[in-house]
Every structure is written in structure tokens, then in C-alpha cells.
Amino acid sequence: PGSGKSSLGACIALNASRLGARVLYITLEMDATQLARRMLAIESGVSTTKIKMGMSQQEWARFVQACGVLGKLPIHFDDTPSMSLRKFKHICQRVQQIHGLDLVVVDHMGLLVPSSHKSPKQTQ
């Protein structure tokens, strides 16, 4: 915990989408609002605390610019809690069909729920 894995995943997703990759970011640890705040902080250089509590005019300008940039990137988010492997596959296939898909980032893969409780975890 606290070693920056979620931030790394967010940076990878952002950088790949900046290069034109169509990205799906699935977060099982935080909701979409928290993830958006984190990505806006990365893009704008404004801390998540300041985004929540208040920004200077200069920070606000960077934040608004970051909103515009992120809104144009080919990145899609899903924050479905307690996602099964079957649901994970369905979401990936659906995004692929509608938008195309080059990269899937999952935060936190260990929280995926097996589709069937009868099959051994090693086969999933």
C-alpha cells in the first residue's frame, strides 16, 4: 500500500492515450471521481488536495486547460465495484466494439472476483 501503483497506472494510461492509444482504465479501488481528480492533478500539476480545497487563479487556469486536454483523449473509465472476470471481459469487448481498444489498465487486478466459485483460481 502507498507505493504509487495507482498513480503509475494513471500515468501509463494518460501517456498511452496522448500517443493515440485507445485506453480502457478499470478501477476497482476508487470511484471515477477520485480517478478523474488524480488524472487532472497529473495533467495540470495541481495537487489533488488543492483541487478539492481550492486553487489559485494560476492553478485554476492550468486545471481548466487540463480538463480540455483530458476530455479529448481516447481514454474510457469503468469503476464497477466487485467486478467478476466475466464482467471484465464483457466490458473490454464492448469498449473494443464501440471505440476500439489498444490498452487496458486495471487497478487493482487482485480485486477481480472469480466468475465461478467452483473453478480453481489457477485456471482463471
Salt bridges, closest charged atoms under 4 A:
GLU43 OE1 - ARG18 NH2 2.20
GLU59 OE2 - LYS50 NZ 2.86
ASP102 OD2 - ARG22 NE 3.00
